[in-house]
Amino acid sequence: MQRISSNLTLFFRIFVPTFWTVFYGLFTFVMLFSEDSTLNVFQSDWLKYSNLLFYLSTLLIIYLTIFRLKRVEMSREGVFVTNYFKTVKYTYDSIDSLGYKDYYFFKVGFIRLKDKGVFGSTILFLLKKKYLEDYIQANPDLFGYMDLYL
């Protein structure tokens, strides 16, 4: 099996949401529920509620962006997609297209399925372009069923 997603997927998918939720959540909790006499910095109600709004909005952004990232591996039998809790195998003939979008620092790969799968009809992952190019060169016969946007 050849992994085509970046090692940063684990960092962004597991560590960033965990640390943000725990540490900034604890900070927000302390800021909201501390007595005004103990911490003079947090006396402003406006500061407390704007911090809570910021925390909740970043959780929403993390949920809508980072939580959509998956780890993708390819083999002769098919494409294996995991969210680190559940792994699903897709055959090459069930994939409609494969490609990526370049966002300067990151390349976000996508796999569009012909039918809706366990993780939806579009699977997003952080692409390691070199790994994908090497796999396509080694196995060009597997990609005849799909459109490639490389």
Contacts in CASP RR format, 6 or more apart in sequence:
PFRMAT RR
TARGET T0000
AUTHOR 0000-0000-0000
METHOD contacts of the structure
MODEL  1
MQRISSNLTLFFRIFVPTFWTVFYGLFTFVMLFSEDSTLNVFQSDWLKYS
NLLFYLSTLLIIYLTIFRLKRVEMSREGVFVTNYFKTVKYTYDSIDSLGY
KDYYFFKVGFIRLKDKGVFGSTILFLLKKKYLEDYIQANPDLFGYMDLYL
1 73 0 8 1.000
1 74 0 8 1.000
1 75 0 8 1.000
1 80 0 8 1.000
2 73 0 8 1.000
2 74 0 8 1.000
2 75 0 8 1.000
2 131 0 8 1.000
2 134 0 8 1.000
2 135 0 8 1.000
3 71 0 8 1.000
3 72 0 8 1.000
3 73 0 8 1.000
3 128 0 8 1.000
3 131 0 8 1.000
4 72 0 8 1.000
4 73 0 8 1.000
4 74 0 8 1.000
4 125 0 8 1.000
4 127 0 8 1.000
4 128 0 8 1.000
4 131 0 8 1.000
4 132 0 8 1.000
4 135 0 8 1.000
5 70 0 8 1.000
5 71 0 8 1.000
5 72 0 8 1.000
5 73 0 8 1.000
5 125 0 8 1.000
5 126 0 8 1.000
5 127 0 8 1.000
5 128 0 8 1.000
6 106 0 8 1.000
6 125 0 8 1.000
6 126 0 8 1.000
6 127 0 8 1.000
6 128 0 8 1.000
7 128 0 8 1.000
8 106 0 8 1.000
8 126 0 8 1.000
9 69 0 8 1.000
9 70 0 8 1.000
9 71 0 8 1.000
9 125 0 8 1.000
9 126 0 8 1.000
10 71 0 8 1.000
10 84 0 8 1.000
12 66 0 8 1.000
12 69 0 8 1.000
12 126 0 8 1.000
13 66 0 8 1.000
13 67 0 8 1.000
13 69 0 8 1.000
13 70 0 8 1.000
13 71 0 8 1.000
13 83 0 8 1.000
13 84 0 8 1.000
14 84 0 8 1.000
16 62 0 8 1.000
16 66 0 8 1.000
17 62 0 8 1.000
17 66 0 8 1.000
17 67 0 8 1.000
20 58 0 8 1.000
20 59 0 8 1.000
20 62 0 8 1.000
21 59 0 8 1.000
24 55 0 8 1.000
24 58 0 8 1.000
25 55 0 8 1.000
28 51 0 8 1.000
28 52 0 8 1.000
28 55 0 8 1.000
30 39 0 8 1.000
30 42 0 8 1.000
31 42 0 8 1.000
31 47 0 8 1.000
31 48 0 8 1.000
31 51 0 8 1.000
31 52 0 8 1.000
32 48 0 8 1.000
32 51 0 8 1.000
32 52 0 8 1.000
34 42 0 8 1.000
36 42 0 8 1.000
36 43 0 8 1.000
42 48 0 8 1.000
68 124 0 8 1.000
69 124 0 8 1.000
69 125 0 8 1.000
69 126 0 8 1.000
70 81 0 8 1.000
70 82 0 8 1.000
70 83 0 8 1.000
70 119 0 8 1.000
70 123 0 8 1.000
70 124 0 8 1.000
70 125 0 8 1.000
71 81 0 8 1.000
71 82 0 8 1.000
71 83 0 8 1.000
71 84 0 8 1.000
71 125 0 8 1.000
72 79 0 8 1.000
72 80 0 8 1.000
72 81 0 8 1.000
72 111 0 8 1.000
72 123 0 8 1.000
72 125 0 8 1.000
73 79 0 8 1.000
73 80 0 8 1.000
73 82 0 8 1.000
74 80 0 8 1.000
74 135 0 8 1.000
74 139 0 8 1.000
74 142 0 8 1.000
76 139 0 8 1.000
76 142 0 8 1.000
77 89 0 8 1.000
77 91 0 8 1.000
78 89 0 8 1.000
78 90 0 8 1.000
78 91 0 8 1.000
78 92 0 8 1.000
78 142 0 8 1.000
79 89 0 8 1.000
79 90 0 8 1.000
79 91 0 8 1.000
79 92 0 8 1.000
79 95 0 8 1.000
79 111 0 8 1.000
80 87 0 8 1.000
80 88 0 8 1.000
80 89 0 8 1.000
80 90 0 8 1.000
81 87 0 8 1.000
81 88 0 8 1.000
81 89 0 8 1.000
81 90 0 8 1.000
81 111 0 8 1.000
81 119 0 8 1.000
81 123 0 8 1.000
81 125 0 8 1.000
82 88 0 8 1.000
83 119 0 8 1.000
86 118 0 8 1.000
88 117 0 8 1.000
88 118 0 8 1.000
88 119 0 8 1.000
90 111 0 8 1.000
90 113 0 8 1.000
90 117 0 8 1.000
92 142 0 8 1.000
92 143 0 8 1.000
92 144 0 8 1.000
92 145 0 8 1.000
92 146 0 8 1.000
93 145 0 8 1.000
94 113 0 8 1.000
94 114 0 8 1.000
94 115 0 8 1.000
95 111 0 8 1.000
95 112 0 8 1.000
95 113 0 8 1.000
95 114 0 8 1.000
95 145 0 8 1.000
95 146 0 8 1.000
96 112 0 8 1.000
96 113 0 8 1.000
96 114 0 8 1.000
96 146 0 8 1.000
96 147 0 8 1.000
97 110 0 8 1.000
97 111 0 8 1.000
97 112 0 8 1.000
97 146 0 8 1.000
97 147 0 8 1.000
97 148 0 8 1.000
97 149 0 8 1.000
98 110 0 8 1.000
98 111 0 8 1.000
98 112 0 8 1.000
98 143 0 8 1.000
98 146 0 8 1.000
98 147 0 8 1.000
98 148 0 8 1.000
98 149 0 8 1.000
98 150 0 8 1.000
99 109 0 8 1.000
99 110 0 8 1.000
99 111 0 8 1.000
99 127 0 8 1.000
99 148 0 8 1.000
99 149 0 8 1.000
99 150 0 8 1.000
100 107 0 8 1.000
100 108 0 8 1.000
100 109 0 8 1.000
100 110 0 8 1.000
100 127 0 8 1.000
100 129 0 8 1.000
100 132 0 8 1.000
100 149 0 8 1.000
100 150 0 8 1.000
101 107 0 8 1.000
101 108 0 8 1.000
101 109 0 8 1.000
101 110 0 8 1.000
106 126 0 8 1.000
107 126 0 8 1.000
107 127 0 8 1.000
107 128 0 8 1.000
107 129 0 8 1.000
108 124 0 8 1.000
108 125 0 8 1.000
108 126 0 8 1.000
108 127 0 8 1.000
109 124 0 8 1.000
109 125 0 8 1.000
109 126 0 8 1.000
109 127 0 8 1.000
110 122 0 8 1.000
110 123 0 8 1.000
110 124 0 8 1.000
110 125 0 8 1.000
111 122 0 8 1.000
111 123 0 8 1.000
111 125 0 8 1.000
112 121 0 8 1.000
112 122 0 8 1.000
113 120 0 8 1.000
113 121 0 8 1.000
113 122 0 8 1.000
113 123 0 8 1.000
115 121 0 8 1.000
132 150 0 8 1.000
133 150 0 8 1.000
136 143 0 8 1.000
136 148 0 8 1.000
136 150 0 8 1.000
END
